[in-house]
Amino acid sequence: MNYNLLFYFKVLGETEHFGRASQILHIEQPSLSQSIKRLEKELGVALFEKRGRNVTLTEHGRSFHQQIDKAFELIDAATLELYRSAKLETITVSSVHSHPKSRFSSYVTQFLSLPGNEHVKISIFERHTQQSFEALRNQACDLIVCSGKNEQDDLVYIPVSRHRVILIAPPDHPLAAYDEIDVREALDYKFIYPFPITGMRVIFEKLFEELGALPPMALEAESVNFTASLVADHVGVALSPDSEHLAMYDIKKINLTNKASTFYHYLAYPRNKVLSPAVQQFVDFIAAQTEERPDDRADV
């Protein structure tokens, strides 16, 4: 079975959006669509079904995706072991899902371009925040990029970037009449909750904790893109990180006045762990870069 077809399936299964997946994979949408059709024909099973302008995994597709995820983790682990045996200095990062143009991606590119870093390889695996904490405990990575702090672990946190949480609603929803609201004004409406393992779920609960109440649940969704597509299909309203990708959906973005609507992405590592020279150099580089951007460190 073709490796590329499986990798395309893995990415599309994570985003459940052809446009977003095409951007990540750097291929044209029609080419991605044909590749998925080819894989489905080869397997004899429908892996996706249409949902409005987007797609969602079928029951069989979701089960297959979970297994393919595990397979790629094994491949990644084998590759890392090869790099180590070949004397390359490898930095392994477990990171929240982010846009290729994110602040952290820019720092990685700058670091690797520095003279003397030709022997350094940085491997980044996308995981939800809670999964990244688990990977760090299991020593499956050197560093993590997370969207919140975990009080259970003794970690050092370096704020990398600051982000806003906004409310998204269908354009004909009553809340769409507003450009800015307090989230308590949305309490009577059904919400699409972030999935429990996501960093957004922690942010969601913290924001509503201020109000002492939770809104009714329409359903739970794991990815930001899938959540936006559900909102566009009038399933409910939702909280979401503000992102340029939201422009792909027929939704209204509404700013929040609540204090807890700001969150951070942190670079984190165990406080008492001795880091390898390459990892320590990378950490020092990130710390120096963020010191030059005081806006990203305010109120941390």
N, C-alpha and C positions, 0 to 999 in steps of 0.2 A: 504494500500500500504506500502511496506517495507521501513522503514526509511533509511537503509543502501543503498538500490538501488538508492533512490533519492539523497543521499549525494554523491555516486559515480558518478551519472549523473552530479551533480553540479560541481564537481572537473574536470571531463573530459571535460565538457562544457567550463570551464575556460581555460584549457590548450590546448584542442583540440589535444592532443598527449597522446597515451596510455602509453608510457614509462614514461613520466613525471608524469602523473596522478598516475600511479602505485607506483612511488617513494614516492609521497606525501601521498598516502593512505596506504603505507606499505603492499601492496598485490601483488600477482603475476599477470602479464599481462593477461594470459589466464583466470584467475578468474574474472578480471575486465571485459574482453570482454564478458564472459558468463553472467555476471550480467547485462550488458547493453542490451544484446540480450533479456534477461528475461524481463527487464523493457519495451523494445519496443514491445515484444509480449503481455505483459499485457495491454499496452496502445493501441495496434493496430496501431501504427504510427511509422514511421522511424524517429529517432531523430538525427542520424548522417549519413553522407555520406563520402565515401573514397575520399581523395585527395592525390594522390601519396602514400607515406608510412604512411600518417597521416590521420586524420579525421577532418571534419568541421561540425558544426551544420546545420541541414536543416532549412528551414524557420519555420516549425512547432516546431522544436527542439529549435531554438533560442527564440521563443515566450514563450515556456514552461519553458525554462531556466530562463528567466526574472522573471516569476512568482514564480518559485522554490526559486530563490535568495531572493525574498521578504519574502517567507514563512520561510526560514532559519533565516533571520534577526529577524522576530517575535519570533521564538523559542529562538534565542540567547538573545533577550531582556527579555523574560520571565525567562530565566535561570539566567541572571544577577540580576533580581529583587528577585529571590529566594535566591541567594547568599547573597544579601544585608539584606534580612529579617532574614537570618540565622546567621547574625552577622559576616560573613566572610568579610575580607578586600579585596575588588576587585579592580584591576587596569585594566581599559579597554583601549586597544590600537588599533587604526586604522592604519594599516601599508600597505605600498606598497608591491606588490607581491615579495617575496624573496625566496631564496633557504633555505631549512632546516638547512644547514650548515653555514648560514650567520653570520656575526659578531653580529648582534643584537640578533639572536636566542641564540648564545653562552652567551651573557650577561644576557638574561632572565634566562637561566638554572643556571648560577652562582648565580644570585640574589636569586632565589627560594631555593637554597641549603644552603644559609647562616643560621646559628642558629638563631632562633626567628622568621623566616619567614614562619613557617609551617601554619600559619593562613591566609597567603596572597595567593590570586589566581589572575593570570594574564590571561585575555582573549584578544586574538588578532584576529581582523577581517581584512581580506585582502581587500583593496580597492585601487583604483588608487589615485594618489596624490590629484587631484582636489576634488575627493569624500571625501577624508580624511579631507581636509580643511572645507568642508561643514559639515561633522560629528562633527568636533570640534566646529564650530559656533553653531550648534544645541544642543550642550552638550550631544551628543550621545557617547562620549568617553572622557577619561581623557587626553590622550596623542596621538600624531600621529608620525609615521615614514614616512617621505616624501622625495622626490627626488629633491626638490627645495624649494625656499623661496617664500612666498606670501606677497608682499608689502602692500596689503590691510588690513592685520590683524596684530595687535600688538602682536607678538609671540616671545618667547625665543627659539632660535635654538641651539641645541648641536650637532655638527658633530659626527656621529657614525662611518661612514666608507667612504672611497673614492673609486670611481669607474671610469673605462675607458669606453668611447664610441668608438666602432670600426665600420668599414664598413664591411658588409658581402655581398658576391656575389657568384653566381654559379661558380664552379671550372673551367668552360670553358669560363667564361666571360672575356672580354679584361682587366678589372681591376684586375683579379685574377693573372695576371703576376707580380703584385707588392706585397711586404710585408708591405709597408708603403707608404702612399700618403697624400697630402693635399687634403681636400675634394672638393676643387674647380676643381680638375681634374676629378671629377665624375659628374659635373653639367649637362653634356649633356645626361646622362643616366636616364632612368625612375626609380623613387624611390617608394618604398612602404612607405607611410607616417604613422607615429604613429597616433592613433586615438586622436581626440582633447582633450578628458578628461584625457589622460595619462600624467604622468610626462615626458615621453620621447618626447612628442610633444613640450613641452617647450624647452627642450634641443636641439631638432632638429631645431627649429626656431631660437634659439639663435646662434647656430653654423653657420647657413646659413645667419643670419643677418650680421655677420662679412664680408661676401662676397657681400652683397647687391643684392643677387639673390637667387631664389629658383629653384630646379630641376623640371623637368616634373613629374607628379604624375601618377603612375600605378594604385594604389588604396590605401585605408587606412586599417590598421589592428590594432586591440586592444591589443593583447598579443604578448609578445616577441617570444613565441614558434610558434604561428601561422605565425608571420612575417618570422621566419627562414624557416618554411616549404614552404612558398610562394617563398622565394628566391631560395630554393633548386629546386622548380618547374619552375624556370626561369621566374617568373612573373616580377621581377625587382631586384634592389639592395636595401639595407636598412642600416640604422644606428641601432646599437643594443648595449646594455650593454654587455661587455665581460663576458661570463659565461661558466662554464664547460658543461652546458646543450647544448650548440651549437655544441658540438662534436657529438651529435646524428643526425645531419643533414649533408647532402652532400653539404657543402658550404666552401668557402675560407674566413678566417678572415684576415682583413687588418687593420693594425694600422693607426691611424691618427696623423698627426703632428700639427694639429690645437690646440690652447690653450684651446678653449671651449670644447674640447673632454673629459675633466675631469669633473665629477660631484660628488656630495655628497649625502649620506642619512643622514637626520637630525632627531633627536628626538625633537619634538616641543610641546609647550603648551602656553596658554594665559599668557601674562606677568603680568596682574593685577588680575589673579585668585588665590585664596587661595587654595592650593592643600591639599588633605587629607594626614595624616601622612604617610600612605603606599606609596602613589604616590610620595610624596616629598622624601621619603627614596630611592625609585627606581630612581628618577631623579638624586639625589646626587650620587648614585652608578654609573650610566651611565657616569656622568660628571667626576668622579674620574677615571674610566676605560679609558676614551678617553684622559684624561690628560696624561696618561702613554703611549699613542701612538701618539706622536707629528706628525707623518707622515700623520695621518688622519685629523689633524687640520690645516695643512699648507695651506696658501692662502685662508682661509675661512673668 
